Every structure is written in structure tokens, then in C-alpha cells.
């Protein structure tokens, strides 16, 4: 991983170069910002990499397919290395101003509330060498954009990709519709079902789950915590190897007490992975007389809610992983009313409208979570049942740690002895 030198302000860490330019661009919206990303591309990035395709997009940016440019003295049989290039905005982004209150690629980096890393690339640097985590090659902050070059995962490199022509414009509304330049990776959402028919067998689920647990172990070893665990934030390849991605909300703490979360922002998009301690916090919130407009039901969600809880972010990420494993195995979320199978688990924000029936379903599910045991389907191995019961323990203090989970037989290569076909079509 070579370093990149430049005439701009250059901040260099071992084998990773971060180039900072003072050029600025004004724009009104996130899509418009991405459309300008090519026009105002960092010249040092452009001289080294060629962008030829589109992989996907997220909340704060988009991911492009790129490769090394052919050097002038390259031998005849030279082949380029391919990358996933994440492009995020750093200025004037409406969402982070109105909701987050900071630039989208900022995030908790140290135990002090007054100190945060400036770019996601600094966090990715600490993750190098962990095979189940995204691996950074280099990063190029330039004006209102950051170009983060990462190793590609889950996309089969073909000879045609070596010769694919360079994209000369990045208009987001055009490249998303052009199948000729679309190179799809497989997020976890492609292997999970919400209609009660699992897409994978138990051994395949075990392999994906074991890799995700390895990823969390790598984070714990580095004093880090992933605060946005979901099926959207990991990738799988054709052999069901999994890699955790999207570290914008990664938390790094030097002391154990700094992982404690006296309050938590609860987003309606993650309703299927909500933990019992968060449900109790929501119940207390809606019982508060100061929240009179939200007293109809403690299940209402519009945007996000700041909830007081007692717990640890590391315990919450393990609860989310347990919920994700349950969904892979069952095809629906924990404590789901089977009469509602097929109803989307990610609800639109709504209050007092025709979708109140779905809101009531959410309310009932939260109540079942607090009062009923976890329903586990028949046919799973006892090793698997032991894992689900341990990870979905309602009492925070009784849940196993990552180190303890690694001792469970189901997480010790159980899938390798099953004889099941571990491929994704």
C-alpha cells in the first residue's frame, strides 16, 4: 500500500496518505453534490485511479468501481488492481445540519465528547489487517468531497472490467439506471427474508453469522464498537464469506465506562433490531408528561428519538447481531406476529394515518418482547438454539460477551461439518 505525495497539505500515516485541499464548492443538495464530484475531483486521485462503474449508494454518499491507471512503463501482461471507491460529502449537507448536527463522515473517535475524527478514513486505518472488515488503501479529502479507496469485496473481477472505459460524468440519476456500468455487490439484505421463508439453511446462516462475530471481535480488540449493525451494513460473496462495512458511526473508547450509553438515538428504520432496554426507555419517554403529543402509544416513531437507557453500546451491538441471526434463520424478526408476515420491517414515519394498524403491530411486538419468551422454530440444532437463547437474553447483565460467544460450538466452525452447500446463487 504505497503512500501518495502531493503539493497540498499532506497528512501521512504509515502506508495511508490523506490529502487535504482547501478548494470549496457550493451546492444545495446531496444528489447535486455527488453530481459535482467528478467535476471537482482531486487531481492526485484522478492521476492514480480510473473510475469505470457504479456499485451502490448509502445515506451520505455513493460507492464507485475503480482500478489503477496503467503506468507508462507497465509490462505487456500487467493487470490493474480493482477498488471500491466511497465518495462522501463534507460540507453543506442538509441532513447532518438538521438532524445529526455535524458533517456526515464525522464520528465518535475518542472518549471525550469534544474530540472527533475528521474523516472516516482515520477510523478505517485502525481496522487494517482484519479480514472481516473493510480494508482501506488510501483516502483523498478534496474540497467538499472525500474519496476513500478500499479493497473491493463480493464482486467477481472479470477481464472486461480490466478494459472498461472511464466514466466521464457521474450524474447520479444517470449511472444508477445504466446497467452497463452497474457492478452489484451483495449486501446482507439479499440473504435475509421478511416473509417467513429463510433463503439460507442453518449451516449457511452459521457461516455468515460466524464471520460477523469475528468482525465484532476485531472491533473489540481495537477498543471499537459498531453502532449501526444491520443487514444493510455487511456484504457477502458467492461463497457466503461476510465482511462488515460502513464505519461512519464507529465508536472508539479507551475506557470501558466510555462505552456506556446514558441515552440513545432510536431510529424507526431499525425497529426489527430494537433491544428490550431501549423499549423500556421508550416506554418511560412516552409516559413523560412533557411529551404530551406522543402519549397515544409508546410505539410511535417520527424520525428519531433520544431515549434514556442503562447499558453498553457493545451489548447493544451484540443484541443486534443476535436479532440478525434470528432473521437469517427464521425469515422474520424476533417476536413477530406471524399474522403480519410479509409486512415490511422498516416502517415509514407516520402518526394518526391509515397505517395505524402497522403501528399497533409494532406496539404489540414490543410488549411481547418484554413479557414473552423468544419463539424459536423447531428443526434447528441444539447448538444453534443455545446461541439464540444466550444472545436474546432480556437481562443485559446475563448476556454473553463476544469472547464468551466464541466458545459456543455453533461459532467454532460448526458449518464446516454440516455437509450443506455453502454457496449463494
Secondary structure, DSSP 8 states (H G I E B T S, - for coil): ------SSEEEEETTEEEEE-------SSHHHHHHTTTTT--HHHHHHEEEEEEEEE-SSEEEEEEEE---TT--TT----EEEEEEEE-SS-HHIIIII-S-TT-EE-SSSTT-EESSHHHHHHHTTT-TTB--EEEEEEETTEEEEEEE--S----HHHHS----S---HHHHTT-GGGB---EEGGGS--SSS--SS-HHHHHHHHHHHHHHHHHHHHTTEEES--SGGGEEE-TT--EEE---TTEEE-SSGGGGB-SEEEEEGGGGGG--HHHHHHHHHHHH-GGGGGG-S-TT--SSEEEEE--SBHHHHHHHHHHHHHHHHHHSS-TT--GGGTTS-SS----SSSTTHHHHHHHHHHHHHHHHS-----TTS-HHHHHHHHHHT-SSGGGS--HHHHTTSGGGSSGGGGS-------
